[in-house]
């Protein structure tokens, strides 16, 4: 469907190839789309040779590569080093493992370490890792929830509100 829409835009002739942005989730899908567009243009013959040449400059990519390109084009505005690298899945998993190991096995002292030791005693290392990975997977919702806990009485107020709503639900007819 995306290829058909792309070709229809090209057929109208009102938008240059360089002004069309087509985004996919995977590199494989982006390459396949580019190839399908190329084949369709070749089948249309000589009339489309100029579009075939322009296709070399077409913005057909993944969301990740498009965002990386924008960040590299505007490093000052994005406050990102233009030489950054996008982590692949293996690198991201290794980074998460390193962060977890630093949390659990590196001594920090103070109340944070005491809370961590208590938590590890209650749930164990593997369950804590699973909980933290689940929080990481839903980090947007987790950040909003934790934001409600901020302030001197944030956690206490949240606890009482949750307890009150739970008690009310128990007493509903």
ChimeraX commands (.cxc) that place a marker at each C-alpha (Angstrom):
marker #1 position 0.00,0.00,0.00 radius 0.5
marker #1 position 2.84,2.39,0.84 radius 0.5
marker #1 position 4.51,1.71,-2.51 radius 0.5
marker #1 position 1.24,2.39,-4.35 radius 0.5
marker #1 position 0.76,5.70,-2.55 radius 0.5
marker #1 position 4.36,6.66,-3.25 radius 0.5
marker #1 position 3.93,5.88,-6.96 radius 0.5
marker #1 position 0.65,7.85,-7.14 radius 0.5
marker #1 position 2.40,10.91,-5.69 radius 0.5
marker #1 position 5.17,10.53,-8.27 radius 0.5
marker #1 position 2.64,10.10,-11.11 radius 0.5
marker #1 position 0.93,13.38,-10.18 radius 0.5
marker #1 position 4.25,15.10,-10.88 radius 0.5
marker #1 position 3.61,17.92,-8.42 radius 0.5
marker #1 position 6.00,16.76,-5.71 radius 0.5
marker #1 position 9.70,16.08,-6.36 radius 0.5
marker #1 position 11.15,12.76,-5.14 radius 0.5
marker #1 position 13.40,14.60,-2.67 radius 0.5
marker #1 position 10.33,16.08,-0.94 radius 0.5
marker #1 position 8.65,12.75,-0.23 radius 0.5
marker #1 position 9.37,11.02,3.06 radius 0.5
marker #1 position 8.58,7.31,3.37 radius 0.5
marker #1 position 9.29,5.66,6.73 radius 0.5
marker #1 position 9.29,1.98,7.64 radius 0.5
marker #1 position 10.10,0.05,10.78 radius 0.5
marker #1 position 12.90,-2.12,9.38 radius 0.5
marker #1 position 15.85,-1.70,7.02 radius 0.5
marker #1 position 14.59,-4.70,5.07 radius 0.5
marker #1 position 11.20,-3.05,4.49 radius 0.5
marker #1 position 12.85,0.22,3.40 radius 0.5
marker #1 position 15.11,-1.60,0.92 radius 0.5
marker #1 position 12.16,-3.62,-0.39 radius 0.5
marker #1 position 10.08,-0.50,-0.86 radius 0.5
marker #1 position 12.87,1.28,-2.74 radius 0.5
marker #1 position 13.27,-1.77,-4.98 radius 0.5
marker #1 position 9.54,-2.05,-5.70 radius 0.5
marker #1 position 9.33,1.64,-6.60 radius 0.5
marker #1 position 12.39,1.25,-8.86 radius 0.5
marker #1 position 10.88,-1.79,-10.63 radius 0.5
marker #1 position 7.54,-0.04,-11.13 radius 0.5
marker #1 position 9.28,2.98,-12.64 radius 0.5
marker #1 position 11.37,0.74,-14.94 radius 0.5
marker #1 position 8.20,-0.97,-16.18 radius 0.5
marker #1 position 6.80,2.42,-17.13 radius 0.5
marker #1 position 9.66,2.91,-19.58 radius 0.5
marker #1 position 11.61,5.92,-20.82 radius 0.5
marker #1 position 9.12,8.45,-19.52 radius 0.5
marker #1 position 10.18,7.64,-15.98 radius 0.5
marker #1 position 13.99,7.63,-16.45 radius 0.5
marker #1 position 14.36,11.00,-14.72 radius 0.5
marker #1 position 12.44,9.66,-11.70 radius 0.5
marker #1 position 14.67,6.59,-11.64 radius 0.5
marker #1 position 17.70,8.87,-11.39 radius 0.5
marker #1 position 16.02,10.94,-8.65 radius 0.5
marker #1 position 15.22,7.75,-6.74 radius 0.5
marker #1 position 18.88,7.65,-5.64 radius 0.5
marker #1 position 18.11,10.70,-3.47 radius 0.5
marker #1 position 14.74,9.51,-2.19 radius 0.5
marker #1 position 14.06,9.57,1.54 radius 0.5
marker #1 position 12.97,5.98,2.05 radius 0.5
marker #1 position 14.29,4.83,5.39 radius 0.5
marker #1 position 13.46,3.58,8.86 radius 0.5
marker #1 position 12.15,5.82,11.62 radius 0.5
marker #1 position 15.45,5.33,13.45 radius 0.5
marker #1 position 17.67,6.30,10.53 radius 0.5
marker #1 position 15.49,9.31,9.69 radius 0.5
marker #1 position 15.64,10.56,13.29 radius 0.5
marker #1 position 19.39,9.94,13.41 radius 0.5
marker #1 position 19.81,11.99,10.22 radius 0.5
marker #1 position 17.79,14.89,11.68 radius 0.5
marker #1 position 19.79,14.79,14.93 radius 0.5
marker #1 position 23.06,14.83,12.97 radius 0.5
marker #1 position 21.87,17.73,10.80 radius 0.5
marker #1 position 20.92,19.79,13.84 radius 0.5
marker #1 position 23.40,18.84,16.60 radius 0.5
marker #1 position 23.30,22.21,18.37 radius 0.5
marker #1 position 19.52,22.37,18.48 radius 0.5
marker #1 position 19.18,18.74,19.57 radius 0.5
marker #1 position 22.12,18.97,22.01 radius 0.5
marker #1 position 23.36,15.62,20.70 radius 0.5
marker #1 position 26.91,14.82,19.62 radius 0.5
marker #1 position 26.74,14.50,15.80 radius 0.5
marker #1 position 29.07,11.48,16.01 radius 0.5
marker #1 position 26.60,9.48,18.14 radius 0.5
marker #1 position 25.87,5.87,17.24 radius 0.5
marker #1 position 22.49,4.20,17.31 radius 0.5
marker #1 position 22.67,1.08,19.46 radius 0.5
marker #1 position 21.58,-2.17,17.94 radius 0.5
marker #1 position 19.48,-4.56,20.01 radius 0.5
marker #1 position 22.49,-6.54,21.28 radius 0.5
marker #1 position 24.35,-3.38,22.34 radius 0.5
marker #1 position 21.24,-2.06,24.11 radius 0.5
marker #1 position 20.80,-5.34,25.99 radius 0.5
marker #1 position 24.46,-5.29,27.06 radius 0.5
marker #1 position 24.08,-1.71,28.27 radius 0.5
marker #1 position 21.01,-2.66,30.31 radius 0.5
marker #1 position 22.90,-5.61,31.80 radius 0.5
marker #1 position 25.82,-3.35,32.75 radius 0.5
marker #1 position 23.46,-0.82,34.36 radius 0.5
marker #1 position 21.71,-3.54,36.36 radius 0.5
marker #1 position 25.03,-5.05,37.50 radius 0.5
marker #1 position 26.26,-1.60,38.57 radius 0.5
marker #1 position 23.04,-1.05,40.52 radius 0.5
marker #1 position 23.10,-4.41,42.29 radius 0.5
marker #1 position 26.79,-5.11,42.74 radius 0.5
marker #1 position 28.41,-1.67,43.11 radius 0.5
marker #1 position 28.37,-0.29,46.64 radius 0.5
marker #1 position 26.83,3.17,46.90 radius 0.5
marker #1 position 26.30,3.34,50.66 radius 0.5
marker #1 position 23.59,5.25,52.41 radius 0.5
marker #1 position 19.82,4.89,52.24 radius 0.5
marker #1 position 19.80,3.85,48.57 radius 0.5
marker #1 position 21.94,0.83,49.27 radius 0.5
marker #1 position 19.86,-0.07,52.34 radius 0.5
marker #1 position 16.66,0.12,50.28 radius 0.5
marker #1 position 18.23,-1.98,47.54 radius 0.5
marker #1 position 19.40,-4.66,50.00 radius 0.5
marker #1 position 15.88,-4.78,51.49 radius 0.5
marker #1 position 14.35,-5.09,48.05 radius 0.5
marker #1 position 16.78,-7.82,47.00 radius 0.5
marker #1 position 16.02,-9.68,50.21 radius 0.5
marker #1 position 12.30,-9.55,49.45 radius 0.5
marker #1 position 12.26,-10.39,45.74 radius 0.5
marker #1 position 15.71,-11.68,44.76 radius 0.5
marker #1 position 18.04,-10.63,41.97 radius 0.5
marker #1 position 16.26,-12.26,39.02 radius 0.5
marker #1 position 12.80,-10.99,39.95 radius 0.5
marker #1 position 14.17,-7.48,40.52 radius 0.5
marker #1 position 15.80,-7.62,37.08 radius 0.5
marker #1 position 12.45,-8.69,35.56 radius 0.5
marker #1 position 10.61,-5.87,37.36 radius 0.5
marker #1 position 13.13,-3.28,36.21 radius 0.5
marker #1 position 13.01,-4.53,32.62 radius 0.5
marker #1 position 9.20,-4.32,32.71 radius 0.5
marker #1 position 9.46,-0.75,34.03 radius 0.5
marker #1 position 11.98,0.06,31.30 radius 0.5
marker #1 position 9.66,-1.35,28.62 radius 0.5
marker #1 position 6.88,0.93,29.87 radius 0.5
marker #1 position 9.14,3.81,30.89 radius 0.5
marker #1 position 6.78,6.53,29.66 radius 0.5
marker #1 position 3.99,5.38,31.96 radius 0.5
marker #1 position 6.49,4.68,34.75 radius 0.5
marker #1 position 7.91,8.21,34.50 radius 0.5
marker #1 position 4.42,9.70,34.79 radius 0.5
marker #1 position 3.65,7.48,37.78 radius 0.5
marker #1 position 6.91,8.33,39.54 radius 0.5
marker #1 position 6.36,12.04,38.87 radius 0.5
marker #1 position 3.22,11.79,41.02 radius 0.5
marker #1 position 5.38,10.47,43.86 radius 0.5
marker #1 position 7.69,13.49,43.93 radius 0.5
marker #1 position 7.69,15.97,46.77 radius 0.5
marker #1 position 7.89,15.47,50.51 radius 0.5
marker #1 position 4.46,13.84,50.83 radius 0.5
marker #1 position 4.05,12.55,47.27 radius 0.5
marker #1 position 4.48,8.85,48.03 radius 0.5
marker #1 position 2.39,9.05,51.19 radius 0.5
marker #1 position -0.43,10.93,49.42 radius 0.5
marker #1 position -0.36,8.43,46.56 radius 0.5
marker #1 position -0.47,5.51,49.01 radius 0.5
marker #1 position -3.47,6.92,50.87 radius 0.5
marker #1 position -5.31,7.70,47.61 radius 0.5
marker #1 position -4.68,4.18,46.28 radius 0.5
marker #1 position -5.72,2.63,49.59 radius 0.5
marker #1 position -8.90,4.72,49.73 radius 0.5
marker #1 position -9.91,3.81,46.16 radius 0.5
marker #1 position -9.22,0.11,46.87 radius 0.5
marker #1 position -11.31,0.19,50.04 radius 0.5
marker #1 position -14.16,1.94,48.18 radius 0.5
marker #1 position -14.09,-0.73,45.46 radius 0.5
marker #1 position -14.34,-3.46,48.12 radius 0.5
marker #1 position -17.47,-1.90,49.58 radius 0.5
marker #1 position -19.39,-1.35,46.35 radius 0.5
marker #1 position -22.62,-3.30,46.10 radius 0.5
marker link #1:1,2 radius 0.2
marker link #1:2,3 radius 0.2
marker link #1:3,4 radius 0.2
marker link #1:4,5 radius 0.2
marker link #1:5,6 radius 0.2
marker link #1:6,7 radius 0.2
marker link #1:7,8 radius 0.2
marker link #1:8,9 radius 0.2
marker link #1:9,10 radius 0.2
marker link #1:10,11 radius 0.2
marker link #1:11,12 radius 0.2
marker link #1:12,13 radius 0.2
marker link #1:13,14 radius 0.2
marker link #1:14,15 radius 0.2
marker link #1:15,16 radius 0.2
marker link #1:16,17 radius 0.2
marker link #1:17,18 radius 0.2
marker link #1:18,19 radius 0.2
marker link #1:19,20 radius 0.2
marker link #1:20,21 radius 0.2
marker link #1:21,22 radius 0.2
marker link #1:22,23 radius 0.2
marker link #1:23,24 radius 0.2
marker link #1:24,25 radius 0.2
marker link #1:25,26 radius 0.2
marker link #1:26,27 radius 0.2
marker link #1:27,28 radius 0.2
marker link #1:28,29 radius 0.2
marker link #1:29,30 radius 0.2
marker link #1:30,31 radius 0.2
marker link #1:31,32 radius 0.2
marker link #1:32,33 radius 0.2
marker link #1:33,34 radius 0.2
marker link #1:34,35 radius 0.2
marker link #1:35,36 radius 0.2
marker link #1:36,37 radius 0.2
marker link #1:37,38 radius 0.2
marker link #1:38,39 radius 0.2
marker link #1:39,40 radius 0.2
marker link #1:40,41 radius 0.2
marker link #1:41,42 radius 0.2
marker link #1:42,43 radius 0.2
marker link #1:43,44 radius 0.2
marker link #1:44,45 radius 0.2
marker link #1:45,46 radius 0.2
marker link #1:46,47 radius 0.2
marker link #1:47,48 radius 0.2
marker link #1:48,49 radius 0.2
marker link #1:49,50 radius 0.2
marker link #1:50,51 radius 0.2
marker link #1:51,52 radius 0.2
marker link #1:52,53 radius 0.2
marker link #1:53,54 radius 0.2
marker link #1:54,55 radius 0.2
marker link #1:55,56 radius 0.2
marker link #1:56,57 radius 0.2
marker link #1:57,58 radius 0.2
marker link #1:58,59 radius 0.2
marker link #1:59,60 radius 0.2
marker link #1:60,61 radius 0.2
marker link #1:61,62 radius 0.2
marker link #1:62,63 radius 0.2
marker link #1:63,64 radius 0.2
marker link #1:64,65 radius 0.2
marker link #1:65,66 radius 0.2
marker link #1:66,67 radius 0.2
marker link #1:67,68 radius 0.2
marker link #1:68,69 radius 0.2
marker link #1:69,70 radius 0.2
marker link #1:70,71 radius 0.2
marker link #1:71,72 radius 0.2
marker link #1:72,73 radius 0.2
marker link #1:73,74 radius 0.2
marker link #1:74,75 radius 0.2
marker link #1:75,76 radius 0.2
marker link #1:76,77 radius 0.2
marker link #1:77,78 radius 0.2
marker link #1:78,79 radius 0.2
marker link #1:79,80 radius 0.2
marker link #1:80,81 radius 0.2
marker link #1:81,82 radius 0.2
marker link #1:82,83 radius 0.2
marker link #1:83,84 radius 0.2
marker link #1:84,85 radius 0.2
marker link #1:85,86 radius 0.2
marker link #1:86,87 radius 0.2
marker link #1:87,88 radius 0.2
marker link #1:88,89 radius 0.2
marker link #1:89,90 radius 0.2
marker link #1:90,91 radius 0.2
marker link #1:91,92 radius 0.2
marker link #1:92,93 radius 0.2
marker link #1:93,94 radius 0.2
marker link #1:94,95 radius 0.2
marker link #1:95,96 radius 0.2
marker link #1:96,97 radius 0.2
marker link #1:97,98 radius 0.2
marker link #1:98,99 radius 0.2
marker link #1:99,100 radius 0.2
marker link #1:100,101 radius 0.2
marker link #1:101,102 radius 0.2
marker link #1:102,103 radius 0.2
marker link #1:103,104 radius 0.2
marker link #1:104,105 radius 0.2
marker link #1:105,106 radius 0.2
marker link #1:106,107 radius 0.2
marker link #1:107,108 radius 0.2
marker link #1:108,109 radius 0.2
marker link #1:109,110 radius 0.2
marker link #1:110,111 radius 0.2
marker link #1:111,112 radius 0.2
marker link #1:112,113 radius 0.2
marker link #1:113,114 radius 0.2
marker link #1:114,115 radius 0.2
marker link #1:115,116 radius 0.2
marker link #1:116,117 radius 0.2
marker link #1:117,118 radius 0.2
marker link #1:118,119 radius 0.2
marker link #1:119,120 radius 0.2
marker link #1:120,121 radius 0.2
marker link #1:121,122 radius 0.2
marker link #1:122,123 radius 0.2
marker link #1:123,124 radius 0.2
marker link #1:124,125 radius 0.2
marker link #1:125,126 radius 0.2
marker link #1:126,127 radius 0.2
marker link #1:127,128 radius 0.2
marker link #1:128,129 radius 0.2
marker link #1:129,130 radius 0.2
marker link #1:130,131 radius 0.2
marker link #1:131,132 radius 0.2
marker link #1:132,133 radius 0.2
marker link #1:133,134 radius 0.2
marker link #1:134,135 radius 0.2
marker link #1:135,136 radius 0.2
marker link #1:136,137 radius 0.2
marker link #1:137,138 radius 0.2
marker link #1:138,139 radius 0.2
marker link #1:139,140 radius 0.2
marker link #1:140,141 radius 0.2
marker link #1:141,142 radius 0.2
marker link #1:142,143 radius 0.2
marker link #1:143,144 radius 0.2
marker link #1:144,145 radius 0.2
marker link #1:145,146 radius 0.2
marker link #1:146,147 radius 0.2
marker link #1:147,148 radius 0.2
marker link #1:148,149 radius 0.2
marker link #1:149,150 radius 0.2
marker link #1:150,151 radius 0.2
marker link #1:151,152 radius 0.2
marker link #1:152,153 radius 0.2
marker link #1:153,154 radius 0.2
marker link #1:154,155 radius 0.2
marker link #1:155,156 radius 0.2
marker link #1:156,157 radius 0.2
marker link #1:157,158 radius 0.2
marker link #1:158,159 radius 0.2
marker link #1:159,160 radius 0.2
marker link #1:160,161 radius 0.2
marker link #1:161,162 radius 0.2
marker link #1:162,163 radius 0.2
marker link #1:163,164 radius 0.2
marker link #1:164,165 radius 0.2
marker link #1:165,166 radius 0.2
marker link #1:166,167 radius 0.2
marker link #1:167,168 radius 0.2
marker link #1:168,169 radius 0.2
marker link #1:169,170 radius 0.2
marker link #1:170,171 radius 0.2
marker link #1:171,172 radius 0.2
marker link #1:172,173 radius 0.2
view
